């Protein structure tokens, strides 16, 4: 069964995902390493170029008689030293394989910038007249600024007078990319006489870049093939094959456990996996799980024989739960709902408000003189006063749920008819209390006195239920103050 599962063709096999992941990882790694390697190589090469160009400039400058050179420039006449310098520069040009070695002088004639030719080091081909596009070799005093970008001429002129160190630039000439160095030649007074410039072709680096890319691509391809092959072989041996075997066992278990009443069949036949990793742990866990399932089913079958007794116990428990629930929400003294039931009712009101049903109100009632009754006649009489007030509240607000909120406080949630007739009901309530107060046959604790206040939900004033409750509570306490102010005893 496990062998058959391995041959199953999946829509998105794990090996394909791994193949693409390995390919992507290898390509990215090769590209990153190639870029880093080339930049390191290029930096080293450019550093070496700078050292070579510096040596060339310093060597050439050491052979220059600055005063003689200055005189040649001024008179436009070549001296013996000038001719010797020309031969020396030719030798340096060929020995170092320079792209160019030139001494020139940036000039400013009126408002026009230009460059004067002084002397150039020539290779053998140039000396024989084999120049690119038959361009003649400039001679002492020739101007060649027109061959350069106009915006570069002011910069050259400024650097000629101000620069004290060798400057390096990368540019492009008719012969290709060049890395050049330039330095101002100064006399003993520090005045600039001419500027010497030498350049090395960057063709070597460009060619090296091409070869480097080829090598990286070749090495990357080999590395990619080797890495993917090794990864897939390892993945199949350590993950795919064991996982397929587990899948086959699970499929077989699922098939044979359908509508199965025999617990002994509900055991998964898992292969022996000894990979020492999570897959082995998974196999062992599934095996243990199937055994536990079999035991669980056996227990269920055993328990089913006692269903009738369990049903009876369940019915009894339900009755007791209902009794406990009723006791939990019922006030022991008055028999009406207590603070717990009130909290549940508030949750329902909040839910109704969120649904748009906000036609409700809150009535607060507080018993007066309870402490006095308890102190003078005992707590038993105080309980009677609380019960009497409870009956009155429940009678008047018979369409609304009434709750004992505290020791001597009651809350009624106005709904329906009570909500519509609240002002009339408040008047009825107060009249009942007035009648009790006027009845001379009643005992002091039977002459119920209480303050009442209410508030209806108003969208312009209230955001929450608590806002309504607070306004009702404030109205009740205002009524209590008014009653104390009107007492004559």
C-alpha positions in Angstrom: 0.0 0.0 0.0 2.9 2.4 0.8 4.5 1.6 -2.6 1.3 2.5 -4.4 1.1 5.8 -2.6 4.6 6.8 -3.6 3.6 6.4 -7.3 0.6 8.7 -6.9 0.9 11.8 -9.1 0.2 15.0 -7.1 -0.9 18.3 -8.6 1.8 20.2 -6.7 4.4 17.6 -5.6 6.8 18.6 -2.8 9.8 17.7 -5.0 8.8 20.4 -7.6 8.6 23.1 -4.9 12.0 22.0 -3.6 13.4 22.0 -7.1 12.3 25.6 -7.8 13.4 26.7 -4.4 16.9 25.2 -4.9 17.1 26.7 -8.3 16.1 30.2 -7.1 18.5 30.0 -4.1 21.4 28.8 -6.2 20.9 31.5 -8.9 20.5 34.3 -6.3 23.6 33.0 -4.4 25.7 32.9 -7.6 24.6 36.4 -8.7 25.3 37.9 -5.3 28.7 36.2 -4.9 29.5 37.1 -8.5 28.6 40.8 -7.9 30.6 40.9 -4.7 33.5 39.1 -6.2 33.7 41.4 -9.2 33.4 44.6 -7.2 36.2 43.4 -4.9 38.3 42.5 -8.0 37.5 45.9 -9.7 38.4 47.8 -6.5 41.7 46.0 -6.2 42.5 46.6 -9.9 41.6 50.3 -9.7 43.8 50.6 -6.6 46.6 49.1 -8.6 45.9 51.4 -11.5 46.2 54.4 -9.2 49.6 53.1 -7.9 50.9 52.6 -11.5 49.7 55.9 -12.7 51.1 57.7 -9.7 54.5 56.0 -10.4 54.3 57.1 -14.1 53.6 60.7 -13.2 56.2 60.9 -10.5 58.8 59.2 -12.7 58.1 61.5 -15.7 58.0 64.7 -13.5 61.4 63.7 -12.1 62.9 63.9 -15.6 61.5 67.4 -16.3 63.5 70.6 -16.1 60.6 72.8 -15.2 62.3 76.0 -16.1 63.4 74.7 -19.5 59.9 73.4 -20.1 58.4 76.7 -19.2 60.8 78.5 -21.6 59.8 76.1 -24.4 56.2 76.7 -23.8 56.6 80.5 -23.9 58.9 80.5 -27.0 57.1 77.6 -28.8 60.7 76.3 -29.4 61.9 72.8 -28.6 65.2 72.6 -26.6 67.5 69.6 -26.3 66.0 68.8 -22.9 62.6 69.0 -24.5 63.6 66.5 -27.2 65.1 64.2 -24.5 61.9 64.5 -22.5 59.9 63.5 -25.6 62.0 60.4 -26.1 61.7 59.5 -22.4 57.9 59.9 -22.5 57.8 57.6 -25.6 59.7 54.9 -23.7 57.4 55.3 -20.6 54.3 55.2 -22.8 55.3 51.9 -24.4 56.8 50.3 -21.3 53.7 50.9 -19.1 51.3 50.3 -22.1 49.6 53.6 -21.4 46.6 54.8 -23.2 48.1 58.2 -23.3 50.9 60.3 -21.7 50.5 64.0 -22.4 51.9 67.3 -21.0 49.5 70.2 -21.8 48.6 73.6 -20.5 45.0 74.8 -20.0 44.7 78.4 -21.1 42.2 81.2 -20.9 42.3 83.6 -23.9 39.9 86.4 -23.4 36.6 84.6 -22.4 37.6 81.4 -24.2 39.0 78.3 -22.5 41.4 76.1 -24.5 44.2 73.6 -24.0 47.7 74.0 -25.4 49.7 71.0 -26.5 53.2 70.7 -25.0 54.4 67.2 -25.6 53.0 63.7 -25.9 54.5 60.3 -25.4 53.9 58.2 -28.5 54.0 54.5 -29.2 55.7 53.1 -32.3 52.5 53.0 -34.3 51.7 56.6 -33.6 55.3 57.7 -34.4 54.9 55.9 -37.8 51.7 57.9 -38.5 49.3 55.0 -37.9 46.7 57.0 -36.0 43.0 56.5 -35.6 41.1 58.2 -38.4 44.3 59.8 -39.6 44.3 62.3 -36.8 47.6 64.2 -36.8 49.8 64.3 -33.8 49.5 67.7 -32.1 52.7 69.6 -31.8 54.0 72.1 -29.3 51.7 75.1 -29.2 48.8 73.5 -31.0 45.3 74.0 -29.5 43.1 70.9 -29.1 40.4 72.2 -26.7 37.8 72.0 -29.5 38.2 68.2 -29.4 37.0 68.2 -25.7 33.5 68.7 -24.2 33.1 72.5 -23.7 31.9 72.2 -20.1 35.1 70.3 -19.2 37.5 73.1 -20.2 36.7 75.5 -17.3 37.1 72.6 -14.9 40.5 71.7 -16.3 41.6 75.3 -16.1 40.5 75.6 -12.5 42.1 72.3 -11.5 45.3 73.3 -13.3 45.7 76.4 -11.0 44.3 75.0 -7.8 45.1 71.3 -7.6 48.1 70.3 -5.5 47.6 66.5 -5.6 47.1 63.9 -8.2 43.5 63.7 -9.4 42.0 60.5 -10.9 39.1 60.3 -13.4 37.4 57.6 -15.3 36.3 58.5 -18.9 36.0 57.4 -22.4 38.2 58.3 -25.4 38.3 57.2 -29.0 40.3 54.2 -27.8 37.7 53.1 -25.2 37.3 53.4 -21.5 40.3 55.0 -19.7 41.3 55.6 -16.1 43.4 58.7 -16.1 45.6 60.6 -13.6 46.6 64.3 -13.8 49.0 66.5 -11.8 50.0 70.2 -12.2 53.7 70.7 -12.8 54.9 73.8 -10.8 58.1 75.7 -10.7 60.2 76.6 -7.7 57.9 79.5 -6.9 54.8 77.2 -6.9 53.4 78.7 -10.1 51.7 76.3 -12.5 53.7 75.6 -15.7 51.9 72.7 -17.3 49.7 69.7 -16.5 50.8 66.1 -17.0 48.2 63.4 -17.6 48.5 59.7 -18.0 45.8 57.1 -18.7 45.5 53.3 -18.6 42.9 51.5 -20.7 40.1 49.8 -18.8 39.8 47.2 -21.5 41.4 44.6 -19.3 38.9 45.1 -16.6 36.0 45.0 -19.1 37.4 41.7 -20.6 37.9 40.4 -17.1 34.3 41.2 -16.4 33.1 39.2 -19.4 35.3 36.2 -18.5 34.2 36.5 -14.8 30.6 36.4 -15.8 31.2 33.3 -18.0 33.0 31.6 -15.2 30.3 32.5 -12.7 27.6 31.2 -15.0 29.4 28.0 -15.6 30.3 27.4 -12.0 26.8 28.4 -10.9 25.2 25.9 -13.3 27.4 23.1 -12.0 26.7 24.1 -8.5 23.0 24.4 -9.2 22.8 20.9 -10.7 24.8 19.4 -7.9 22.9 21.1 -5.2 19.5 20.3 -6.6 20.4 16.7 -7.3 21.8 16.2 -3.8 18.8 18.0 -2.2 16.2 16.0 -4.1 17.9 12.7 -3.3 18.2 13.6 0.3 14.6 14.9 0.4 13.2 11.7 -1.2 15.1 9.4 1.2 14.6 11.4 4.4 11.2 13.1 3.9 9.2 12.2 0.8 9.4 8.4 1.0 8.6 8.2 4.8 5.9 10.8 4.4 4.3 8.9 1.5 4.4 5.7 3.6 2.6 7.5 6.5 0.1 8.9 4.0 -0.6 5.5 2.6 -1.2 4.0 6.1 -3.4 6.9 7.0 -5.5 6.5 3.8 -5.9 2.8 4.5 -6.9 3.5 8.0 -9.5 6.1 6.9 -11.0 3.6 4.4 -11.3 0.6 6.7 -12.5 2.7 9.7 -15.7 3.8 7.8 -18.8 2.8 9.7 -16.7 0.4 11.7 -18.0 -1.1 14.9 -15.1 -3.4 15.7 -12.6 -1.5 17.8 -9.7 -3.9 16.9 -9.9 -2.7 13.3 -9.3 0.9 14.4 -5.5 0.6 14.6 -3.3 2.3 12.0 -0.8 -0.1 10.3 2.1 2.3 10.1 5.5 1.4 8.6 8.6 1.2 10.6 10.4 4.6 10.2 13.8 5.1 11.8 14.8 8.6 10.6 15.4 9.8 14.1 13.6 13.1 13.4 10.1 14.6 13.4 8.8 12.1 10.8 9.6 9.2 13.1 7.9 11.1 16.0 4.9 11.7 13.8 4.6 8.0 12.9 4.9 7.0 16.5 2.3 9.7 17.5 -0.2 8.5 14.9 0.3 4.9 16.0 -0.3 5.9 19.6 -3.3 8.0 18.6 -5.0 5.1 16.7 -4.5 2.8 19.8 -6.0 5.5 22.0 -8.9 5.8 19.5 -9.5 2.1 19.7 -9.6 2.3 23.5 -11.8 5.3 23.3 -14.3 3.5 21.1 -14.3 0.5 23.4 -15.1 2.8 26.3 -17.9 4.4 24.2 -19.4 1.0 23.5 -19.3 0.2 27.2 -20.8 3.5 28.1 -23.7 3.0 25.7 -24.9 0.2 27.8 -25.5 2.7 30.6 -27.3 5.3 28.4 -30.7 4.9 30.1 -29.2 5.7 33.5 -27.2 8.6 32.1 -30.4 10.1 30.6 -32.2 9.9 33.9 -29.2 11.5 35.7 -29.2 14.1 33.0 -32.9 15.0 33.5 -32.4 15.2 37.3 -29.3 17.4 36.8 -31.2 19.6 34.5 -33.9 20.1 37.0 -31.4 20.9 39.7 -29.6 23.3 37.4 -32.9 25.1 36.7 -33.5 25.3 40.4 -30.1 26.7 41.0 -30.4 29.1 38.2 -33.7 30.4 39.5 -32.3 30.7 43.0 -29.3 32.5 41.7 -31.5 35.2 40.1 -34.2 35.4 42.8 -34.2 37.7 45.8 -34.8 35.7 48.9 -36.6 38.4 50.9 -39.0 39.7 48.2 -39.2 36.8 45.8 -38.6 39.1 42.8 -35.5 39.1 40.6 -32.2 40.2 42.2 -29.1 42.2 41.0 -27.7 39.2 39.1 -30.9 39.0 37.0 -30.8 42.8 36.6 -27.3 42.6 35.1 -28.5 40.0 32.6 -31.4 42.2 31.7 -29.0 45.1 31.1 -27.0 43.0 28.7 -30.1 42.3 26.7 -31.0 46.0 26.7 -27.5 46.9 25.4 -27.9 44.3 22.6 -31.3 45.7 21.7 -29.9 49.2 21.6 -27.2 48.0 19.1 -30.0 46.5 17.0 -31.9 49.9 17.0 -34.5 49.0 19.6 -34.1 51.8 22.1 -37.7 52.3 23.4 -37.1 51.7 27.1 -36.8 53.6 30.3 -35.5 53.1 33.9 -37.4 53.7 37.1 -35.4 54.0 40.4 -37.2 53.6 43.8 -35.5 54.1 47.1 -37.2 53.3 50.5 -37.1 56.1 53.0 -36.4 55.8 56.8 -35.2 52.1 56.6 -32.4 52.8 59.1 -34.8 54.5 61.5 -37.3 51.6 61.3 -34.4 49.1 61.9 -33.1 51.0 64.8 -36.4 51.7 66.5 -38.5 48.6 65.6 -35.9 46.0 64.6 -34.7 44.5 61.3 -37.8 42.2 61.0 -40.0 45.3 60.7 -37.5 46.8 58.3 -37.9 43.7 56.1 -41.7 44.2 56.2 -41.3 47.7 55.0 -39.1 46.5 52.1 -41.7 43.8 51.2 -44.5 46.3 51.2 -42.6 48.7 48.9 -41.8 45.8 46.6 -45.5 44.9 46.3 -46.4 48.5 45.4 -43.7 48.7 42.8 -44.7 45.4 41.2 -48.4 46.4 41.2 -47.9 49.8 39.7 -45.4 48.6 37.0 -47.0 45.3 36.3 -45.9 45.3 32.6 -42.2 45.8 33.5 -39.6 43.6 35.1 -38.8 44.7 38.6 -35.5 44.0 40.4 -34.3 44.5 43.9 -31.2 46.5 43.1 -29.9 46.9 46.7 -30.9 46.7 50.3 -33.7 49.3 49.9 -33.5 50.1 46.2 -35.7 48.7 43.4 -35.3 49.1 39.6 -38.0 48.7 37.0 -37.1 48.5 33.3 -39.9 50.2 31.4 -41.3 48.5 28.3 -44.5 48.6 26.4 -47.6 50.1 28.2 -45.6 51.2 31.2 -43.1 53.0 28.9 -46.0 54.9 27.2 -47.9 55.7 30.5 -44.9 56.5 32.8 -46.1 59.9 33.9 -49.5 58.4 34.9 -47.9 55.5 36.7 -45.6 57.8 38.7 -48.6 59.7 39.8 -50.4 56.4 40.8 -47.3 55.3 42.7 -47.0 58.6 44.7 -50.8 58.6 45.4 -50.6 55.1 46.9 -47.8 56.2 49.2 -49.7 59.3 50.2 -52.7 57.1 51.0 -50.5 54.9 53.2 -49.1 57.9 55.0 -52.6 59.3 55.7 -53.9 56.0 57.2 -53.8 56.4 60.9 -54.5 52.7 61.5 -51.1 51.6 60.1 -48.0 51.0 62.1 -45.0 53.2 61.3 -43.2 50.5 59.3 -46.5 49.9 57.3 -46.7 53.6 56.2 -44.4 53.1 53.2 -42.4 56.1 52.2 -40.2 56.1 49.1 -38.6 58.4 46.5 -39.1 57.6 42.8 -37.4 58.9 39.7 -37.2 57.8 36.1 -35.6 58.5 32.7 -36.5 57.5 29.2 -33.8 56.8 26.6 -33.1 60.0 24.6 -30.7 59.8 21.7 -29.8 63.4 22.1 -28.7 62.9 25.8 -27.8 59.2 26.1 -25.0 57.2 24.4 -25.3 54.1 26.7 -27.7 52.4 29.0 -25.6 53.7 31.9 -26.5 57.3 30.8 -30.2 56.5 31.2 -29.7 54.8 34.5 -27.7 57.7 35.8 -30.4 60.3 34.9 -33.1 58.1 36.6 -30.9 57.8 39.7 -30.4 61.6 39.8 -34.1 62.1 39.4 -34.8 59.7 42.3 -32.3 61.5 44.6 -33.8 64.9 43.6 -37.2 63.6 44.6 -35.8 62.4 47.9 -34.4 65.9 48.6 -37.7 67.5 47.7 -39.5 65.1 50.1 -37.1 65.9 52.9 -37.6 69.7 52.3 -41.4 69.3 52.5 -41.4 67.2 55.8 -43.3 68.9 58.6 -42.2 66.5 61.4 
